[in-house]
Structures are given as C-alpha cells and as structure tokens.
Amino acid sequence: MDSTASTSLAGLWDQIFGSQPDPDLWVVIATMVAALAAIVPHGVWRVSRNAITIAHEGGHGLVALFTGRSLSGIRLHSDTSGLTVSRGKPTGVGMILTAAAGYTAPPLLGLGGAALLAAGRITALLWLATALLVAMLVMIRNAYGALTLILTGGTFVVVSWLAGPQVQAAFAYAVVWFLLLGGVRPAFELQAKRMRGGAGDSDADQLSRLTHVPAGLWLFLFHAVSLCSLLGGGRWLLEV
C-alpha cells in the first residue's frame, strides 16, 4: 500500500513538475495573435482587462504579505478597477513596494510564466496559476470579485485536469502572451488619464507622496518594467 501511494505521488510530481514538449511555432504565434485580439479592440479590452486587474491587485496583496503587512481584503469591480487594503506602517519600504507592485505585477508574472514555458514546465505553470488564484479568492471581499476569481480559476482547473497536452500548451502560451502584452496597456491608460488631469490618487501619485519622487518617474518605471518584460518574455516564447 505504501509503495503504491509513493509511486502515485511520484507520478503526480513528475506530471506537474516534469517538462513537456514545446508546441509548434505556429501555435505560439497564433496564441500571440489571440492575445492581441483580446487587448487591442476597446470593446473586448473592457472585458478582458478584468484578468489584468486580478494580476494587478494580486500583486499588491502578495507583496503586502511578503513585506510583513496585514492583508485585509481585495475587491474587484465590474469597471475593471480594484482595491487592495492592507494594514501596517503607512510609510516605509513595505508600503512603497506594495504600492509599486500593482502595475508591475502583470508583466512580471508574464515574464516568469515565459521562463517556465521556455523550460518546458507547462503543467507546472497551470498548477501554480491555479494555486495563486485560489489563494487570492480567500481574500476577496465582494461578490463580483468572487465570481470573477471562480470563473478564472475554474477555467485553469478544467484545462489542467481535463485538457490534453496540446490544449494545455496553447492555453498556457495564450495566458502568458496576454499578461505580457496586456501588462503594457494599463500604464499608457494611466498616463493618458493623468494628462487629462484625472487619476489623482493613482498608484503613481501614491508613490510620489510616499517617496517625494515625481509621479512621472514612477510612471516611467511602470513603462520600463512592462516593455522590458514583453521584450524578454516574448523572446523566450518565440524560441521554440
């Protein structure tokens, strides 16, 4: 019995953390085009941006915990905005890193995902993403946010458990492309709002008040992280 259980666990471990073959180049390019189709058209982006908001608010929450802050809850709204509330010292490195994590989280998650895919760890990527979504669901404090997380996490579970290797690979590449490409647009949207005199309480403005560094420089950091992540991650994805 013990031997059978050990064999099963070893098999499950190999299934999750073992490497899978790379998809054909046409699949990688097709998933990139699909990601662009979900990002570029304004009408589609109003819906698909919810996924970027999940990563954005999840980044705030994860860094808040890592820096020793107490995470009170996360809210996701139907207008694709979100709010992460944490308790702790209102100034200092922990608060700065927490505020800076939102706009940088989607592209950096995409970069990390691209690294996993470049190493052939397709299943590991899907399981890790599912685990992060489940952990985030525990901290959601509104019905729309819970529904969004359940639908998103459920999709990952279905693909991870029921789909074949080719479907898993296509889905994983599409998700990573979406994070890399979709992580670029919010910083430009924030820049446009600030030029029109809006978004006075944005992450960049909060960081400016915390650090006495102009908000424009923080916005430049958001652009630099997203564009560099796209260049590096895109290169990894296309090297199949």
RADASUL-V29844 format. One record per run of one state. SS is the DSSP state (H for helix, E for strand, - for the rest). FROM is the first residue (numbers start at 0). LEN is the number of residues. If there is no record, write none. Layout:
ss:SS from:FROM len:LEN
ss:SS from:FROM len:LEN
This chain:
ss:- from:0 len:1
ss:H from:1 len:16
ss:- from:17 len:7
ss:H from:24 len:15
ss:- from:39 len:2
ss:H from:41 len:25
ss:- from:66 len:3
ss:E from:69 len:7
ss:- from:76 len:5
ss:E from:81 len:6
ss:- from:87 len:5
ss:H from:92 len:26
ss:- from:118 len:3
ss:H from:121 len:17
ss:- from:138 len:1
ss:E from:139 len:1
ss:- from:140 len:2
ss:H from:142 len:20
ss:- from:162 len:2
ss:H from:164 len:31
ss:- from:195 len:7
ss:H from:202 len:9
ss:- from:211 len:3
ss:H from:214 len:24
ss:- from:238 len:2
